[in-house]
Amino acid sequence: MPTGAITEYVNVAQVTLYVFWLFFFALIFYLHRENKREGYPLESDRSPYVTVQGFPRMPSAKQYRLPHGGVADIADGRPDRRPVHAEPVAKWPGAPLEPTGNPMLDGVGPAAWAERADEPDLTFEGHLKIVPLRAAPDYGLSANDPNPIGLPVVGVDGEVAGTVRDAWVDRSERLIRYLEVTVNTAEGARNVLVPNMLVKLRRARRAPAGGALAERLEDGRPHEVQVNSVRAEHFAQAPVTKNPDQVTLLEEDRIMAYFGSGHFYALPSRREPLV
């Protein structure tokens, strides 16, 4: 028999190929099952007693050790038990949902947010990751760029919603994550965090108080912060943080969902087809 042959019909190369096939099948099986740790079993529109999980079955419960202490238990697919503030637009299964209340706060569609931990994110060293500049003396804004603090904030309707109070910095990524805006409401002033990626710093389109048209057209006219995702009135209902100098993972998700959903819900025309 030639070198490497086990029998006249089986050799080492053939056995290696079969072992690789078995290993690859086991790997795909493992990854597909691990992918079902969250979100499964799927919910059925036909009956709440139908279990939709497919093949393979969901994995058993597992504990993950967190980097800064404690553990996270992942079991039963971590089902979302929150009430759904929406109703199907039709009776057939899979019909789209229509929000029943304030669509930007109901957590449905573009405004959906995940039930993340109600704890602040931490850096590798265990410090608060996202903090306002007033709590981070080692950080500051570049002198080469306009300072947004103190500037008016304008919504998509052109109305002034409030004034920028502070900027919140990400200590890990070293960039601005949020602008803190003070909004005057009937219940008093409230501070709202606006995602920095949804704001635009531009020259003010309106003349300052007592200014002439010539002053408005000069290159030196003041700046303003524009937020095109929402109208000025929406700032008064935006989610706020429970701690004035901290933001939790859950609060971040809700803030992002609120302002992001404005691209669909803020104006009636945005919910209509383009043609």
C-alpha positions in Angstrom: 0.0 0.0 0.0 1.2 3.5 -0.7 2.5 5.9 2.0 -0.3 7.3 4.3 -2.7 4.5 3.4 -4.7 2.9 6.3 -6.4 0.4 4.1 -6.7 0.0 0.4 -9.7 2.3 0.4 -9.0 4.8 3.3 -5.9 7.0 3.8 -4.8 9.8 6.1 -5.9 12.6 3.8 -9.4 11.1 3.5 -9.7 10.8 7.3 -8.5 14.4 7.7 -11.1 15.6 5.3 -13.9 13.8 7.2 -12.7 15.2 10.5 -12.7 18.7 9.1 -16.3 18.2 7.8 -17.4 17.1 11.3 -15.6 20.0 13.0 -17.1 22.5 10.6 -20.6 21.1 11.1 -20.2 21.2 14.8 -18.9 24.8 14.6 -21.9 26.0 12.6 -24.3 24.2 14.9 -22.7 25.8 18.0 -22.7 29.3 16.5 -26.3 29.0 15.3 -27.4 27.8 18.7 -25.5 30.6 20.5 -27.2 33.1 18.3 -30.5 32.2 19.9 -29.6 33.3 23.4 -31.6 36.5 23.0 -34.8 37.1 21.1 -36.0 33.5 21.0 -38.5 31.9 21.0 -40.1 34.2 18.4 -43.6 35.4 19.1 -46.4 34.1 17.0 -49.3 36.2 15.7 -51.5 33.1 15.5 -51.3 31.9 19.1 -49.3 32.8 22.3 -48.9 29.1 22.9 -46.9 28.5 19.7 -43.1 28.1 20.3 -41.1 29.3 17.3 -37.4 28.5 17.7 -36.5 26.3 14.8 -33.5 24.1 14.7 -31.4 23.8 16.7 -33.2 24.4 20.0 -32.4 27.3 22.3 -29.3 26.9 24.4 -29.4 26.4 28.2 -28.9 29.3 30.7 -25.5 30.8 30.9 -23.7 33.3 33.2 -21.3 35.9 31.9 -18.8 37.6 34.2 -18.7 41.3 33.7 -15.4 43.2 33.4 -16.0 45.4 36.5 -17.6 42.7 38.8 -20.8 40.9 38.9 -22.5 38.5 36.5 -25.1 38.6 33.9 -27.6 35.8 33.6 -28.8 34.9 30.1 -31.7 32.5 30.1 -34.9 31.7 28.2 -34.0 34.1 25.4 -34.4 37.2 27.7 -38.0 37.9 26.5 -39.2 41.5 26.4 -42.2 41.7 28.8 -42.9 45.4 28.2 -46.4 46.2 27.0 -46.6 47.1 23.3 -48.2 50.5 22.9 -49.3 49.7 19.3 -52.0 47.9 17.4 -51.9 46.0 14.1 -53.4 48.0 11.2 -55.0 44.8 9.9 -56.1 41.4 11.2 -53.8 39.3 9.0 -50.6 37.9 10.7 -47.5 40.1 10.3 -49.5 43.3 9.8 -47.5 46.5 10.6 -48.1 48.1 14.0 -49.5 51.6 14.5 -48.6 53.4 17.8 -51.5 54.1 20.0 -50.0 57.1 21.9 -47.0 59.4 21.5 -45.0 57.5 18.8 -41.7 59.0 19.9 -42.1 57.7 23.5 -44.0 54.5 22.9 -40.9 52.5 21.9 -42.4 51.2 18.7 -40.8 51.2 15.2 -38.1 53.9 14.8 -38.5 54.8 18.4 -37.8 51.3 19.7 -35.2 51.0 22.4 -33.6 48.0 24.1 -34.0 47.2 27.8 -30.3 47.8 28.6 -28.8 47.9 32.1 -29.8 51.0 34.0 -26.2 51.7 35.0 -23.6 54.1 33.4 -21.0 52.8 31.0 -17.5 52.6 32.3 -14.0 52.9 30.8 -11.4 50.2 30.9 -10.1 51.6 34.2 -13.6 51.6 35.7 -14.3 55.3 35.6 -17.5 56.9 34.2 -17.2 56.8 30.4 -19.5 59.7 29.4 -19.6 62.8 31.6 -20.2 66.5 31.1 -17.2 68.8 30.7 -17.9 70.4 34.1 -17.1 67.0 35.6 -14.1 66.3 33.4 -11.5 69.1 34.0 -8.9 67.2 31.9 -11.0 67.6 28.8 -12.0 70.7 26.8 -13.2 72.0 23.4 -10.8 72.9 20.6 -10.1 76.6 20.3 -10.2 76.1 16.5 -13.9 75.3 16.5 -16.9 77.3 17.6 -17.9 76.7 21.2 -21.5 75.4 21.3 -22.0 76.2 25.0 -24.4 79.1 25.3 -25.7 78.9 21.8 -29.4 78.7 21.0 -30.8 75.3 19.8 -33.2 75.4 16.8 -35.6 72.6 15.7 -36.6 71.7 12.2 -39.4 74.2 12.4 -37.0 77.0 12.9 -38.1 77.8 16.4 -35.7 78.1 19.4 -36.0 75.2 21.8 -33.4 76.1 24.4 -29.8 76.9 25.1 -26.7 74.6 25.2 -25.7 74.3 28.8 -22.7 71.9 28.4 -21.1 69.2 26.3 -20.7 65.6 27.3 -17.5 63.9 26.4 -16.7 60.2 25.8 -13.5 59.6 27.7 -12.7 56.4 25.8 -13.3 57.7 22.3 -12.3 61.3 23.1 -15.2 62.9 21.3 -18.4 64.8 22.2 -21.4 62.4 22.6 -24.1 64.8 23.7 -25.0 68.4 24.0 -26.9 69.3 27.2 -29.7 71.7 26.3 -31.7 73.7 28.9 -35.3 73.8 27.9 -37.9 76.0 29.6 -41.2 74.3 30.1 -44.4 75.0 32.0 -43.1 72.9 34.9 -39.8 74.7 34.9 -36.4 74.3 33.3 -35.2 70.8 32.4 -31.9 69.6 30.9 -32.1 67.4 27.9 -29.2 65.4 26.3 -29.2 65.7 22.5 -27.0 63.2 20.5 -24.1 65.1 19.0 -24.4 63.2 15.7 -27.9 64.7 15.2 -26.9 68.3 15.6 -25.4 70.8 13.2 -23.5 73.9 14.1 -24.3 76.7 11.6 -24.4 80.4 11.2 -27.5 81.9 12.7 -30.2 82.6 10.1 -31.9 85.2 12.2 -30.5 88.6 13.1 -29.6 89.0 16.8 -31.8 91.2 18.9 -31.6 94.8 17.7 -29.5 93.8 14.7 -30.0 94.9 11.2 -30.1 92.8 8.0 -26.6 93.8 7.2 -25.4 92.4 10.4 -27.1 89.1 9.7 -25.3 88.8 6.3 -21.9 89.4 7.6 -19.4 86.5 7.9 -19.1 87.2 11.6 -22.7 86.6 12.5 -23.2 84.3 15.5 -23.7 80.5 15.4 -26.6 78.4 16.4 -27.2 74.7 16.9 -29.7 73.1 14.6 -31.5 69.8 15.2 -33.4 68.6 12.1 -34.8 65.4 13.6 -37.4 67.1 15.9 -39.4 70.3 16.3 -38.7 72.7 19.1 -41.8 71.6 21.0 -40.4 68.0 21.2 -37.5 69.0 23.4 -39.9 69.5 26.4 -40.9 65.7 26.3 -37.5 64.2 25.6 -36.2 61.6 28.2 -33.9 63.0 30.9 -31.3 61.4 33.1 -31.9 60.7 36.8 -28.4 61.9 37.7 -27.4 65.3 36.4 -23.8 64.2 35.8 -24.3 60.6 34.6 -26.2 58.8 31.9 -27.0 55.1 32.0 -27.0 52.6 29.2 -30.8 52.4 29.3 -31.1 56.2 29.3 -28.8 56.4 26.3 -30.9 54.0 24.3 -34.1 55.9 25.1 -32.5 59.3 24.2 -31.2 57.9 20.9 -34.6 56.4 20.1 -36.5 59.5 20.9 -34.4 61.9 18.8 -33.8 59.4 16.0 -37.5 58.6 15.6 -38.1 62.2 14.9 -36.8 61.6 11.4 -40.0 59.7 10.9 -42.5 60.9 13.5 -41.7 64.6 14.0 -43.5 65.9 10.9 -46.7 64.4 9.3 -45.1 64.7 5.9 -42.2 62.4 6.9 -44.6 59.5 7.3 -45.9 59.8 3.7 -44.4 58.2 0.6 -42.0 60.3 -1.4 -44.1 59.9 -4.6 
